[in-house]
Structure formats: structure tokens, C-alpha cells
Amino acid sequence: MGRGGVERMWGNMAFQAQLQSVLVPQPNGNVEFSWINARYNGKSILAEVHALEGNTCVFEAFCSGAAMAVQKDAASNHKTSDIRFNVRSLVMDYESHTSRTLAKESNSQLPSDLREKTVIQLFQKNGVLASSASWEGEQRIKLTRYLHSRLPQFDKIADFIRVEASHFVLFVGYGFEGGSSGKPYLIFLNSHGVEFGDNGFGRIYFDVIYRNSFYVLTAVAPPVVPKECGTSTSAAKFPDEDPDDRPTQRRRLNTGRDN
């Protein structure tokens, strides 16, 4: 084995050691790491568990992921965030942008990743309405960056979960059945409410995931806006929008659509 091969071998061993160093033994004999109980910089960054309405798992997962990205950014500055993205408003954005309704899409011959790509575009270009105790009403929050991979490997996904914070779900942890040399699995936040699985969370063996793509989202926590100073910052909302801007938003998207 040449020098490069030795360096790769030791690098991979160190990488594996990092993944396993944060694993916590579970009562059933498994070992896991997840943001269900873990803290980032002493702060919880776990997205809220809630139930989807209709065929909206993509929208729920992206909103939960974006919320975790904002909370991670806030925690990195020793702050907390209670941000919650408006899933219904995102669905309305999507339907206006594509001139289709979710109910009719299931019968159409559409690319399998159309919803994901469109949601990412809306998050980056327009932002998605969000609420927080830090401001009145709702304001639009954008993603600053995202990474998309079509060839996921367990170690890579586990490492993203460890350092960063699919039916479409949000991965929040990873584990090994029966110990660190056991069968690997991922822990996910579902969108079927607390009645699903373990209070809204589930586990799935890595080798049975049937969708071969995943996204890592990055966002910046917005500044706190004193309530007496208005409902939002000028940069966060479009100039012609009200606190509840969805009618205006629909008119704008209907007149300037780029499909």
C-alpha cells in the first residue's frame, strides 16, 4: 500500500472514530446519536413535531429542516430561536408558481424531484413566511445555501447529522443495532404527529431507503425586531406586502411566473 493509501486508511479510521465517539447506549442495546436529546452549543436545535395536512411531506420536511438550520445558526451565537415556517403558505407559493394543485399533481407525469427542486427555488429566491415571538406577524426567511447529493453513503449522512444538524422526512440522528459494529440505521422526524413511532420519530435501516437523494440546508437566524418598531425588517419582506401577505403574494406570483 502506497503512502496515499495509508493516509486514506488512517483518515477513514479517524472519521469513523468521530462518528462513533458521540454514540449513546440505548436501553435496547443499540447505540445512537441524534438531536432529539443532543445539544448544539448547549442549545436544542430540534424541529417541532407536527402532523402534515394532505400530501405535503416534502413541504413539511423542508420547513423542519430550514427551522433546524436557523436554530443551529442562532445556537452558534449562543442564542435561541423559536422560528416556525408556514407550511400552508409554502404550499400556496408552490401551487401559484406551478399553476397546479397538489391534489391534481399525483395524476400527472412529473419528474420525481419536481417538488424538492421547486421548494428549494422558492426558499432561496422568495423566502418562506415564518413566525416567531421575536417579531409581529410573519416575515420571509430565505435559505443561504444548500447541498444536494444523489449518491448518499451512510457515513457521509451520519457525519452531516453529527456536525450540521425521504416519503420525505428529516433525518436527525443515526445509530447501530446491537452496538457500534451492528447494522446502521437513521433516525428521522416524520410529519405524522406525535402518534407516529416514538413520539413522532422513527428509525429506518440505511439499506432500505428507497430515495437516493438528500439535502443539507443552511440558513441565518434573522435579527430580533422590537415589536414597537413594526412587523418586519425591510429586507425580509417584499415592499408591497402586508403582515398577512398571502393574497398579494399570489397576485405577484401569478403575474411573474417563471416555471
Residue pairs with C-beta under 8 A, 6 or more apart in sequence:
1 9
15 155
15 159
16 155
18 159
18 162
19 33
19 155
19 158
19 159
19 162
19 174
20 31
20 180
22 33
22 38
22 162
23 31
23 32
23 33
23 175
23 176
23 180
24 31
24 32
24 33
24 37
25 31
26 32
26 175
29 177
29 178
29 179
30 175
30 176
30 177
30 178
30 179
30 182
31 175
31 176
31 179
31 180
31 182
32 173
32 174
32 175
32 176
32 187
33 158
33 161
33 162
33 173
33 174
33 175
34 161
34 172
34 173
34 174
34 175
34 187
34 201
35 44
35 45
35 46
35 68
35 161
35 165
35 172
35 173
36 46
36 172
36 173
36 187
36 201
38 173
39 45
40 71
40 72
40 75
40 76
40 165
41 75
41 76
41 78
42 75
42 78
43 71
43 74
43 75
43 78
43 79
43 80
44 71
45 68
45 71
45 72
45 75
45 165
46 68
46 71
46 172
46 189
47 64
47 65
47 67
47 68
47 71
47 170
47 172
47 189
48 64
48 67
48 84
49 189
49 193
49 194
49 199
49 200
49 201
50 60
50 191
50 193
51 191
51 192
51 193
51 195
52 60
52 87
52 191
52 192
53 87
53 88
54 102
54 103
55 102
55 103
55 106
56 87
56 91
56 102
56 191
57 167
57 168
57 169
57 191
58 115
58 116
58 119
58 168
59 87
59 90
59 91
59 94
59 115
59 119
60 87
60 168
60 191
61 166
61 168
61 169
61 170
61 191
62 90
62 116
62 119
62 120
62 123
62 168
62 215
62 217
63 85
63 86
63 87
63 90
63 128
64 170
64 189
64 191
65 170
65 215
65 217
66 85
66 123
66 128
66 141
66 143
66 217
66 219
67 81
67 83
67 84
67 85
68 165
68 170
68 172
68 217
69 143
69 165
69 217
69 218
69 219
70 81
70 83
70 141
70 219
70 220
70 221
70 222
71 80
71 81
71 83
71 165
71 221
72 164
72 165
73 81
73 218
73 219
73 220
73 221
74 80
74 81
74 221
77 221
79 221
81 132
81 134
81 221
82 132
82 133
82 134
83 130
83 131
83 132
83 141
83 221
83 222
84 130
84 131
84 132
85 128
85 129
85 130
85 141
86 128
86 129
86 130
86 131
86 138
89 128
89 129
89 138
89 246
89 249
90 119
90 122
90 128
90 129
91 102
92 246
92 249
92 250
93 122
93 126
93 128
93 249
93 253
94 102
94 115
94 118
94 119
94 122
95 101
95 102
96 249
96 250
96 253
96 254
96 257
97 118
97 122
97 253
97 257
97 259
98 114
98 118
98 259
99 257
99 259
100 108
111 117
113 213
116 168
116 213
116 215
120 143
120 146
120 148
120 215
122 128
123 142
123 143
123 146
123 217
124 142
124 143
124 146
125 142
126 140
126 142
127 140
127 141
127 142
127 236
128 140
128 141
128 142
129 138
129 139
129 140
129 245
129 246
130 138
130 139
130 140
130 141
131 137
131 138
132 222
134 222
134 224
134 225
135 222
135 224
135 225
135 227
135 231
135 232
136 225
136 227
136 230
136 231
136 232
136 243
137 231
137 232
137 243
137 244
138 232
138 243
138 244
138 245
139 222
139 231
139 232
139 233
139 236
139 237
140 236
140 237
140 238
141 219
141 222
141 236
142 219
143 217
143 218
143 219
144 218
144 219
144 220
145 217
145 218
146 215
146 216
146 217
146 218
147 215
147 216
148 213
148 214
148 215
149 156
149 213
149 214
150 212
150 213
151 212
152 209
152 212
152 213
152 214
154 174
154 184
154 186
154 206
157 171
157 174
157 186
157 206
157 214
158 174
158 184
158 186
160 216
161 171
161 172
161 173
161 174
161 186
162 174
164 216
165 172
166 209
166 211
166 213
166 214
168 211
169 188
169 189
169 190
169 191
169 202
170 188
170 189
171 186
171 187
171 188
171 189
171 214
172 187
172 188
172 189
172 201
173 186
173 187
174 184
174 185
174 186
174 187
175 184
175 185
175 186
175 187
175 203
176 182
176 183
176 184
176 185
177 183
177 184
177 185
183 205
184 205
184 206
185 203
185 204
185 205
185 206
186 203
186 204
186 206
186 209
187 201
187 202
187 203
188 201
188 202
188 203
188 204
189 200
189 201
190 196
190 197
190 200
190 201
190 202
192 200
193 200
194 200
196 202
197 203
222 233
222 236
223 233
225 231
225 232
225 233
231 237
231 243
232 243
237 245
238 245
238 248
238 249
238 252
240 248
240 252
241 248
241 249
242 248
